[in-house]
Amino acid sequence: MPAIKRGNAEIYYEIHGEGDPVVCVGGWGSFCHGETNHLPWGLVDRHKVIILDYRGLGDSTDDTGLEPSLDIYADDIIAILDHLELTNVHMLGMVGMGACLTQLVCIKRPDLARSMINTGGWATVDRHLEDHLSLFLDVHKSMGFLAFQRLVSIISFEEDYYNKNIGRLLGEDGVWHHLNGNVSTHQRFVEASVKHDVLNQLKSVETPALIVHAPLDAVTGLRTTKPIEEAMPNARGFMLEGAAHVIAGKALKQEFARLIQGFYASI
């Protein structure tokens, strides 16, 4: 299985499909190991899609001697692209941490970034978001994975979708299952995420960007996504009506897929 060495860590990655390359990264999980069905619809059919296990998840190891920082995870993405000798790559970051990492790649290595799409992201952390992320971790530590999973699912999915899909969202193999039994990695994710502050740096990033706003997002929402759009000189925004923190459900997934391909065709 492909992996690259990064100091004392090994970073696992996969490549699926053919076409213009896209790096797709999400929140506290992975699209690897048979979970490409969670990628945006049609992405693998049209593109070469690069996905990875974050440090401490799946088949990627971590160097816990390093102070947690999203720069480390972003540098892992950059190292994979350099290893593959790829440039001019679409950066697709979804649901929190993934959005932040694509911002950092655009800042650090604009030669790698053909475009950037963000959903559920932030460029700086307010007290509301910091307390959300910290509470998720506190519940995981004190009450266990299943309690954490239920809390984050209730907050992250639209109510009707949650009610109709609770049977497959919750449980040891349900959403965010990559963190099951892995509190230490979860803690490092949170410690890194709450320090993310690149709003001023984004003002000089020329990468074409699409920032998707979710009106039902109780975790991030317009107060954190709108400033990303406003900071980046070549960014446009789109209000995805009916969407919560996680874009879920057939109609919204279809709309999101159309939105992605329309944006790629326009740049």
C-alpha positions in Angstrom: 0.0 0.0 0.0 1.4 3.5 -0.8 2.8 5.6 2.0 5.4 8.2 2.4 7.9 8.7 5.2 7.6 12.0 7.1 10.1 12.2 9.9 9.0 9.6 12.4 5.6 9.1 10.8 4.3 7.3 7.7 1.4 8.8 5.8 -0.8 6.4 3.9 -2.6 7.6 0.8 -4.7 6.2 -2.1 -5.4 7.3 -5.7 -8.7 6.6 -7.4 -9.9 7.5 -10.9 -8.3 9.3 -13.8 -8.4 12.9 -15.0 -7.5 16.3 -13.6 -6.2 15.7 -10.0 -8.2 16.5 -6.9 -7.1 16.2 -3.3 -10.2 15.5 -1.2 -9.9 15.8 2.6 -12.6 15.7 5.2 -13.1 16.1 8.9 -12.0 13.7 11.6 -12.0 10.6 9.4 -10.8 9.1 6.1 -12.1 8.2 2.7 -9.6 5.4 2.4 -10.0 1.6 2.9 -13.1 1.2 0.9 -14.9 4.4 1.9 -14.7 6.3 -1.3 -18.6 6.1 -1.4 -18.5 9.0 1.0 -16.7 11.2 -1.5 -18.8 13.7 -3.5 -20.8 11.9 -6.1 -19.2 11.5 -9.5 -15.8 12.8 -8.4 -13.9 9.5 -9.0 -15.6 9.1 -12.3 -14.2 12.4 -13.6 -10.9 12.9 -11.7 -7.8 11.4 -10.3 -8.7 11.7 -6.6 -6.0 11.6 -3.9 -7.1 10.7 -0.4 -5.1 10.0 2.7 -5.3 8.8 6.3 -4.5 11.7 8.6 -1.7 11.0 11.1 -2.9 8.7 13.8 -5.8 7.3 11.8 -6.0 4.1 9.7 -2.6 3.1 8.3 -0.9 6.4 9.0 1.3 6.7 12.1 2.1 9.9 14.0 5.0 11.5 15.8 3.4 12.5 19.1 6.6 14.3 20.0 5.5 17.1 17.6 3.2 19.9 19.0 -0.2 19.5 17.3 -0.6 21.9 14.4 -2.7 21.9 11.2 0.5 22.9 9.4 1.8 19.4 10.0 -1.2 17.8 8.3 -1.1 20.3 5.5 2.6 19.6 5.0 1.7 15.9 4.7 -0.6 16.7 1.8 2.1 18.8 0.2 4.6 16.0 0.6 2.3 13.5 -1.1 1.7 15.8 -4.1 5.5 16.5 -4.4 6.1 12.8 -4.2 3.6 12.2 -7.0 5.1 15.1 -9.0 1.7 16.8 -9.2 1.0 20.5 -9.5 -2.2 22.5 -10.4 -4.4 20.3 -8.3 -8.0 21.0 -7.2 -8.1 21.3 -3.3 -11.5 20.0 -2.0 -11.8 20.4 1.8 -15.0 19.4 3.5 -16.4 19.5 7.1 -14.0 21.4 9.3 -10.4 20.3 9.5 -10.3 19.3 5.8 -11.4 22.9 4.8 -8.7 24.4 7.0 -6.0 22.1 5.5 -6.8 23.1 1.9 -6.5 26.8 2.9 -3.0 26.1 4.3 -1.9 24.3 1.1 -3.1 27.3 -1.0 -1.1 29.6 1.4 2.0 27.6 1.5 2.2 26.3 -2.0 0.1 28.2 -4.5 1.8 26.3 -7.3 0.0 23.2 -6.2 -3.5 24.7 -5.9 -5.5 25.1 -9.1 -8.7 25.8 -7.1 -10.1 25.4 -3.6 -13.6 24.4 -2.4 -14.5 24.6 1.3 -17.5 23.4 3.2 -18.0 23.7 6.9 -14.7 25.5 7.4 -13.2 28.4 9.3 -10.2 30.6 8.9 -10.1 31.7 12.5 -11.7 30.3 15.7 -14.2 32.1 17.9 -15.2 31.0 21.4 -18.4 29.2 20.1 -16.4 27.0 17.8 -13.7 26.3 20.3 -16.2 25.2 22.9 -18.0 23.0 20.3 -14.7 21.2 19.4 -13.6 21.0 23.1 -17.0 19.6 24.2 -16.9 16.9 21.6 -13.5 15.8 23.0 -14.6 16.1 26.6 -17.6 13.8 25.9 -15.4 11.3 24.1 -13.0 11.2 27.0 -15.6 11.0 29.8 -18.5 9.2 28.3 -16.9 7.1 25.5 -17.0 7.0 21.7 -20.7 6.2 21.3 -21.8 9.2 23.4 -19.5 11.4 21.4 -20.7 10.0 18.1 -24.4 10.6 19.1 -23.6 14.2 20.2 -21.7 15.2 17.1 -24.3 13.5 14.8 -27.2 15.3 16.4 -25.4 18.6 15.9 -23.9 17.9 12.4 -26.8 16.5 10.5 -30.2 18.0 9.5 -32.9 16.7 11.7 -35.0 14.8 9.2 -31.9 13.1 7.8 -30.8 12.1 11.3 -34.2 10.7 12.1 -34.4 8.6 8.9 -30.8 7.4 9.0 -30.0 7.0 12.7 -29.6 3.2 12.3 -26.5 3.6 10.1 -25.2 6.8 11.5 -24.7 5.5 15.1 -22.8 2.5 16.3 -19.2 1.2 16.4 -19.1 1.2 12.5 -21.0 4.4 12.1 -19.9 7.9 11.4 -16.6 9.1 12.8 -15.8 5.4 13.5 -12.1 6.1 12.7 -11.9 7.8 16.2 -13.3 4.8 18.0 -10.7 3.8 20.6 -8.5 6.7 19.5 -8.9 9.5 22.0 -5.3 10.6 21.7 -5.6 11.3 17.9 -8.9 13.1 18.5 -7.2 15.3 21.1 -4.4 16.2 18.7 -7.0 17.1 16.0 -8.8 19.5 18.4 -5.6 21.1 19.8 -4.4 21.7 16.2 -7.8 22.9 15.0 -8.5 25.6 17.6 -5.1 27.2 16.8 -6.0 27.7 13.1 -5.9 31.4 12.3 -5.1 32.3 8.7 -7.7 35.0 7.9 -5.2 37.7 7.1 -3.0 35.3 5.1 -6.0 34.4 2.9 -6.2 38.0 1.7 -3.2 37.4 -0.5 -4.2 34.0 -1.9 -5.1 34.3 -5.6 -6.4 30.7 -5.9 -10.0 30.6 -7.4 -12.2 29.4 -4.6 -15.7 28.3 -3.9 -17.0 28.6 -0.4 -20.2 26.7 0.3 -22.4 28.1 3.0 -24.8 25.8 5.0 -27.7 27.7 6.6 -28.5 24.8 9.0 -24.8 24.4 10.1 -24.8 24.6 14.0 -21.1 24.0 14.3 -19.6 26.5 11.8 -22.1 28.2 9.6 -22.1 31.7 8.0 -20.2 33.3 10.9 -17.1 31.2 10.1 -17.6 30.5 6.3 -18.5 33.9 5.1 -15.2 35.5 6.3 -13.3 33.0 4.1 -15.2 34.1 1.0 -14.7 37.8 1.9 -11.0 37.4 2.6 -10.0 35.6 -0.6 -9.9 37.9 -3.7 -10.9 35.3 -6.2 -13.5 33.5 -4.0 -17.2 33.2 -4.7 -19.9 31.9 -2.3 -22.8 29.6 -2.7 -25.7 29.1 -0.2 -26.6 25.4 -0.2 -30.2 25.7 1.1 -31.1 22.9 3.5 -27.6 21.9 4.2 -26.2 21.3 7.7 -22.6 20.9 8.8 -22.4 17.6 6.9 -23.9 17.6 3.4 -26.1 14.6 3.4 -29.1 13.2 1.6 -29.7 12.4 -2.1 -30.9 15.9 -3.2 -28.1 17.8 -1.4 -25.4 15.4 -2.6 -26.6 15.8 -6.2 -26.6 19.5 -5.9 -23.2 19.5 -4.3 -21.8 17.3 -7.1 -23.3 19.7 -9.8 -21.8 22.6 -7.9 -18.3 21.1 -7.9 -18.3 20.2 -11.5 -19.7 23.5 -12.6 -17.0 25.3 -10.6 -14.3 23.2 -12.1 -15.6 23.8 -15.6 -15.6 27.6 -15.0 -11.9 28.0 -14.1 
